[in-house]
């Protein structure tokens, strides 16, 4: 029974892939984030694995002190596998992704649009959290809403955005997988906690003092929206690296 539970905890790669970018983005750079993760199955020692999370972020390249700065994250459609190492994956649920409030800025608001699952965005202190609590069945696809985070540039300097998490006990990405154990216990819940290693810079906005003429000093925009290829949220088990 113990070995089955260990195998049931071997989760797969979690990839949030870029989707359609916002209209007229000023800067858009897809970034692949490497997360170190720990899965904690019942009646068994925790297991570690590596997950890759792709994020496409947009923000103005320049702004003036006091300007509003809009930062966006747009994930693509994501696929949950139906099996994990021969075990049925019933669902994943309670996905939470945290983002620090960008440096040298004051948080104003966060909004979510679109998507096929219910989600919320909240801010507590210096941490922004995107939460999708509902279960997503194994073998199905879903899309998280696009997130728009508005901040105010506080002073001349640089506004940078990144993802949260510093350790397994201070994670930036968490979710729970319900996996059939193949034992009399039936389905078991396997919590997963992840942190970025390293935490990359997603966007950078250079902030200067206001121009005498009142211009914003913003960077050039693109001619329109771009649609990037959809990538799976959860890949095959072979995509995970256990230690």
Residue pairs with C-beta under 8 A, 6 or more apart in sequence:
1 43
1 181
1 183
1 184
1 185
2 43
2 44
4 87
4 181
4 182
4 183
5 41
5 42
5 43
5 44
5 181
5 183
5 185
5 188
6 41
6 44
6 45
6 47
7 85
7 86
7 87
8 41
8 84
8 85
8 87
8 179
8 180
8 181
8 182
8 188
8 190
9 39
9 40
9 41
9 44
9 47
9 179
9 190
10 39
10 47
10 49
10 84
10 85
10 237
10 240
10 242
11 37
11 39
11 49
11 84
11 177
11 190
11 192
11 234
11 240
12 81
12 84
12 234
12 235
12 236
12 237
12 239
12 240
13 50
13 51
13 52
13 234
13 235
13 236
13 239
13 240
14 35
14 37
14 51
14 52
14 53
14 173
14 175
14 194
14 233
14 234
15 51
15 52
15 53
15 54
15 78
15 231
15 232
15 233
15 234
15 235
16 53
16 54
16 55
16 75
16 76
16 78
16 97
16 144
16 233
17 54
17 56
17 75
17 76
17 78
17 228
17 229
17 230
17 231
17 232
17 233
18 30
18 54
18 55
18 56
18 74
18 75
18 76
18 228
18 231
19 56
19 74
19 75
19 76
19 77
19 143
19 146
19 227
19 228
19 230
20 74
20 76
20 225
20 226
20 227
20 228
21 28
21 56
21 58
21 72
21 74
21 222
21 225
21 226
21 227
21 228
22 58
22 72
22 74
22 146
22 148
22 225
23 224
23 225
24 221
24 222
24 224
25 58
25 72
25 221
25 222
25 226
26 58
26 59
26 60
26 61
26 218
26 219
26 220
26 221
26 222
27 58
27 59
27 60
27 61
27 203
27 204
27 219
28 56
28 57
28 58
28 222
28 226
29 56
29 57
29 202
29 203
30 54
30 55
30 56
30 228
31 54
31 55
31 56
31 57
31 200
31 202
32 52
32 53
32 54
33 52
33 53
33 54
33 55
33 163
33 196
33 199
33 200
34 50
34 51
34 52
34 53
34 196
34 197
34 198
35 50
35 51
35 52
35 53
35 165
35 172
35 173
35 194
35 195
35 196
35 197
36 48
36 50
36 168
36 194
36 195
36 196
36 197
37 48
37 49
37 50
37 51
37 173
37 192
37 193
37 194
38 46
38 47
38 48
38 49
38 168
38 192
38 193
38 194
39 46
39 47
39 48
39 49
39 177
39 190
39 191
39 192
40 46
40 190
40 191
40 192
40 193
41 47
41 188
41 190
42 185
42 188
42 189
47 242
47 243
48 242
48 243
49 240
49 241
49 242
49 243
50 240
50 241
51 173
51 194
51 240
52 239
53 163
53 173
54 231
55 73
55 75
55 163
55 202
56 73
56 74
56 75
56 228
57 71
57 72
57 73
57 161
57 202
57 203
58 70
58 71
58 72
58 74
58 203
59 69
59 70
59 71
59 72
59 159
59 161
59 203
59 204
59 205
60 69
60 70
60 205
60 218
60 219
61 204
61 205
61 206
61 218
61 219
62 205
62 206
62 207
62 208
62 216
62 217
62 218
62 219
63 69
63 153
63 159
63 205
63 206
63 207
63 208
63 216
63 217
63 218
64 153
64 207
64 208
64 209
64 210
64 211
64 215
64 216
64 217
65 153
65 154
65 155
65 156
65 207
65 208
65 209
65 210
66 152
66 153
66 210
67 152
67 153
67 207
67 216
68 108
68 150
68 151
68 152
68 153
69 102
69 105
69 150
69 151
69 152
69 153
69 159
69 205
70 148
70 149
70 150
71 102
71 148
71 149
71 150
71 151
71 161
71 202
71 203
72 146
72 147
72 148
72 149
73 146
73 147
73 149
73 202
74 146
74 147
75 143
75 144
75 146
76 143
76 228
76 229
76 230
76 231
77 141
77 142
77 143
77 230
78 141
78 142
78 143
78 144
78 231
78 232
78 233
78 234
79 140
79 141
79 232
79 233
79 234
80 89
80 91
80 92
80 136
80 137
80 138
80 139
80 140
80 141
80 142
80 233
80 234
81 89
81 138
81 139
81 234
81 235
81 236
82 88
82 89
82 138
82 139
83 89
83 138
84 177
84 179
84 237
85 237
87 179
87 180
87 181
87 182
88 138
88 179
88 180
89 138
89 139
89 177
89 178
89 179
89 180
90 137
90 138
90 178
90 179
90 180
90 187
91 135
91 136
91 137
91 138
91 177
91 178
92 135
92 136
92 138
92 175
92 176
92 177
92 178
92 234
93 133
93 134
93 135
93 136
93 175
93 176
93 178
94 131
94 132
94 133
94 174
94 175
94 176
95 131
95 132
95 133
95 144
95 173
95 174
95 175
96 129
96 130
96 131
96 132
96 173
96 174
96 175
97 129
97 130
97 163
97 164
97 172
97 173
98 127
98 128
98 129
98 130
98 163
98 164
98 165
98 171
98 172
98 173
99 127
99 128
99 129
99 130
99 149
99 161
99 162
99 163
99 164
99 172
100 126
100 127
100 128
100 161
100 162
100 163
100 164
101 107
101 123
101 126
101 127
101 128
101 151
102 149
102 151
102 159
102 160
102 161
102 203
103 157
103 158
103 159
103 160
104 153
104 154
104 155
104 157
104 158
104 159
104 160
104 207
105 151
105 152
105 153
105 154
105 159
106 151
106 152
106 154
107 123
107 128
107 149
107 151
108 150
108 151
108 152
109 149
109 150
110 121
110 122
110 123
110 128
110 147
110 148
110 149
110 150
111 121
111 147
111 148
112 119
112 120
112 121
112 130
112 145
112 146
112 147
112 148
113 145
113 146
113 148
114 143
114 145
114 146
115 142
115 143
115 144
115 145
115 146
116 142
116 143
117 132
117 134
117 136
117 142
117 143
117 144
117 145
118 132
118 133
118 134
119 130
119 131
119 132
119 144
119 145
120 130
120 131
121 128
121 129
121 130
121 131
121 147
121 149
122 128
122 129
122 131
123 129
127 164
128 149
130 144
130 147
132 144
135 178
136 142
141 233
142 233
149 161
151 159
153 159
153 205
153 207
155 207
156 207
156 208
156 209
157 207
158 204
158 205
158 206
158 207
159 203
159 204
159 205
159 207
160 201
160 202
160 203
160 204
160 205
161 201
161 202
161 203
162 196
162 199
162 200
162 201
162 202
163 172
163 173
163 196
163 199
163 200
163 202
164 172
164 196
164 199
165 171
165 172
165 173
165 194
165 195
165 196
165 199
166 172
166 195
167 195
168 193
168 194
168 195
169 193
170 195
171 193
171 194
171 195
172 194
172 195
172 196
172 199
173 193
173 194
173 195
174 191
174 192
174 193
174 194
175 191
175 192
176 189
176 190
176 191
176 192
177 189
177 190
177 192
178 187
178 188
178 189
178 190
179 187
179 188
179 190
180 186
180 187
180 188
181 187
181 188
208 217
211 217
